[in-house]
Amino acid sequence: MELILALAIGVLTGSGVWLLMRPRSFQVIIGLCLLAYGVNLFIFSMGRLYVGAAPIMSKGGFVDPSAYADPLPQALVLTAIVISFATTALFLVVMIASRGITGTDHVDGKEREQ
Amino acid sequence: MVEQNLLLLLVLTPFISAALAATLPVGSRNAETWLAGLTMVVALGVLAVLYPSVAEGGRIIGKVEWASSIGLDLTFRIDGFAWLFMVLVAGIGMLVLLYARYYMAPDDPVPRLYSCLLAFAGAMSGLLLSGNIIMLVVFWELTSIVSFLLIGYWYQRQDARDGARMAFVVTASGGLCLMVAMILLGQIVGSYQLEDVLTAGPTITSHRLYPVVLVLFLLGAFTKSAQFPFHFWLPNAMAAPTPVSSYLHSATMVKAGVFLLLRFQPALGGTDAWFQLVTGAGLITMLMGAFVALFKHDLKGLLAYSTISHLGLITALAGIGTPMAVIAAVFHIVNHAVFKASLFMAAGIIDHETGTRDMRRLSGLARAMPVTATLAIIASAAMAGVPLLNGFLSKEMFFEATYVWNNGSPLDNAAPYVAVIAGALSAAYSLRFIVAVFFGPAATDLPHAPHEPPALMRLPVMLLVAACLGIGIAPQALLGGWLESAAMAILGPDLPHFSLKIWHGVNPALIMSLIATSLGILIYLVPRRWIDQGEEGLRITRALDFGRAFETALQFLTVRLPRQALKLTSAPGLQAQLRVMVLIGMAAAYFALGPLDWNIPLPEINSRELVFALLWLIGGGCALAAAWQAKYHRFAALILMGGAGLVTCTTFVWLSAPDLAVTQLLVEIATTALLLLGLRWLPKRNVEIPGDNNLTSRFRRLRDLLIAVTCGLGMTAIALAILLTKPGNSIGDWFLRHSYVEGGGTNVVNVILVDFRAFDTFGEISVLAIVGLTVYGLLRRFRPAPESVERPRPQVEAEEQALEAYLFIPAILMQWLFAPIIALAAYLFFRGHDLPGGGFAAGVTFALGLLLQYVASNVRWIEARLTILPVRWMGAGLLIAAAVGLGSWIFGAPFLTTHYQYLDLPLVGKVPASTAMLFDVGVFSLVVGAIVLMLIAIAHQSLRVSPRVRSADPEEPN
């Protein structure tokens, strides 16, 4: 389980980073999304992996924290998901606005001189 | 307790009034004046009430608890000295505000002026009443900021902008020095309370850091009080409207520096270094200021340099530091404020009524405006130090202080001579002001015909001149008590007996005064023609004006140097920058983690995990394929990315994070919809980009691939290493234990978001709102590329009929689904506190429901039936969240404290109800607003473009 998730994080991050350094703005936006998945999973996994132990309590009584998944990374990732949506939206708009103004979808606003 | 609250009131009222003043309509000069004047009257009233407690060395200390756990409390403190200064701030403030009503032109935006002036009064009050030395610096910098805004009031003028910038850079840099000095002081003394610092004099002066503290402290005080060599900003600040010059740059703000010198004299003073530096700077400034003032042709320029000179006098007195010198300094602060404020106002009146401030053009105004002339003549006589006026008394005390006390150093031996020469120059420029402006033949070439100003404009000047006369004739009766209280506050209770008298008999001070005055008359009258019409001073004095050197230095530091640095350090283009960033990140991770002991036992994969492995085979494959295809096949890449997202979502379900899974799934839908909407505006990618397959491009890709693979491997290693170690104690345990007991909810993730860490969530939804508005703002001025403007190819090729029927069945289904989706959103929302769901999830669901309607039908059709005002949703969301947070203050609890209980509703059963849920309503509303705003703003672009295309169509030759 751990190994698979670690590999998954690696693949997502690697694909994201590669796209991040590409010249077309759409590539960068996809890259950021993939990177976000990778990073979110990474932060989430810092609480370690639990199967069938969602942090939903019984009402009252003694609570044994080791029987539940760590809720803190989950709360962090939840906000991260929403914020990464917002940044994607912002970047998308910057991208299409820049394309409208400069006439190209190159990240620098002009094609590379060959 | 009442008195402590009154102290707080003194500081807060001006700020509240400033906020009110800013909201009044542009032309409302009268309303502004009433508001501001009443604020000052309130302040004066409070001061009158407080006087008995601060007289005779008393003080009031009020404390507002703020962050006591880290030793940060707002301490306010008033004693006789601060009280006297406050009277100046409020009293002269009131007169200036009245004067400004008549000075400002009807088309000047007065709310800005009044609001800034009131904010200045507040900042100054805070500075004077701070009981904590760090807080003092904060208010100190606040006065610099407000001064910047006020000097730049007529920002359309170049000189106003330059003057404002210069004043700000000089005084704010001094403020930074002061802050360092205060921090060091606090460390030396072991307390940041003013009270403790003032009584720790011996500890401070014997500390090895004393010279550093002293120099930094003096840099702060000298820059503010325009002491040589930092004096040059003050003349340039005269670009401000005259009420501002009169209030800030002569009567109050520039006195903050000398206030600080006198205030900290018991703590930092009494050493030889203090005397040499402070008195030295004071005497040089006094002499230089008086000399330059004599040659200025601009009325305000003359007054500015005269102010510099008088500030030098007070500084010199603070440096001498004997009890009589301190009393003289406080006395002169008051006297100078009174006569200089009135002179500035008189200069403003002359400027206002004649249209010029140039003394070479002004002449014989005594005939045209006799009352103003009389007032101005009395005030400048006070400035010159003529007997029976207030300036005479404090100047005489100054003369006395320079010769009575002597420590034998050359500076102290020279002091009396410097004082007499400066006094003579001061008499000379005062005389010049009187003679050149008011006497002689009537001027002929003035822009306006001079006449008396409105009576109310003159009233403030009249009152101040009356004060000059009153203090000059009956000093002990009018000011003796206040002065004694002020001096006691600085020096402690054992004050030598003093009495302010006009006639002390023939003593050295009187003789010095007589010499100075007669010499002054000679200095002006003998070379009069040369001074009146010649250049502005000698070459050497012009060279001493460091304004130009300052501009050159600033140009170098803010333009040339950064440009050079940029040339050296910047990378061309975003790709190279990102690459460097990634590499730095990798290097940082390597150096941080490299030395650790990596001993990872490789786990075995059992059969149950095989499904998980298969899942990620798909997910990873999707991610890699998306990375591969994103350049030429955007749509495919988008779908593949969605695949990776769905696998991520499944992973969350698998690994006990239902909340994350719900949110991820919903956000995934929204992201995909968003990107689909954006695809249309990108260039067609049917042919290969030129040069895409040549050698350099291939090399670049290979290099980036290596970096990316290394990144991925690194992340895998780190993640695996952490996952395979046993977790220690997590703060998550605390949340698990207390979620139900203290938060009243069983879904811990949601309780963390809306209760334990609600403030973070509040910040986060604010970010969302900002992004939403930015997207909206950016798209309002959107200009698409010409080739994207025409309708997409499938639409053009399809028949009109087919287009109508397109999505016919799905559209009906989507319309039917609207109500169930809203119900689902409500369901997610209400169960949120106890089960997976919550405001975020519900908000995104609701927004998607709306989006579906847009997809299903014609935008115009839908908008005719459904009014959505996303900005209001967002505003309401923020307001609700903030109001819930503030609500807890009513019950005396900290911001965003929640209260909860279960409600028993008929039919529904027990429902969790807590204030956190109201907060969640805010989150919900904001998320709906922001997402709808973004999606609809992008979707609307096609609508905005189409009419233009249609109108262009007929022109095309068919």
Interface residues (C-beta under 8 A of the other chain):
Chain A: M1 E2 L3 I4 L5 A6 L7 A8 I9 G10 V11 L12 T13 G14 S15 G16 V17 W18 L19 L20 M21 R22 P23 R24 S25 F26 Q27 I29 I30 G31 C33 L34 Y37 G38 N40 L41 F42 F44 S45 M46 G47 R48 L49 Y50 V51 G52 A53 A54 P55 I56 M57 S58 K59 G60 V63 P65 Y68 A69 D70 P71 L72 P73 Q74 A75 V77 L78 T79 I81 V82 I83 F85 A86 T87 T88 A89 L90 L92 V93 V94 M95 I96 A97 R99 G100 I101 G103 T104 D105 V107 D108 R112 Q114
Chain B: G573 L574 Q575 L578 R579 V582 L602 P603 I605 E609 F612 A613 W616 G619 G620 A623 L624 A626 A627 A630 K631 R634 A637 L638 M641 A644 G645 V647 T648 T651 F652 W654 L655 S656 A657 P658 D659 L660 T663 Q664 V667 A670 T671 L674 L675 G678 W681 L682 P683 P690 G691 N694 D704 L705 I707 A708 V709 C711 G712 L713 G714 M715 T716 A717 I718 A719 L720 I722 L723 L724 P727 S730 I731 G732 D733 F735 L736 R737 S739 Y740 V741 T746 N747 V748 V749 I752 L753 R757 D760 T761 E764 V767 L768 V771 G772 T774 V775 L778 L779 F782 R783 P784 A785 S788 D834 L835 P836 F840 V927 A930 I931 M934 A937 I938
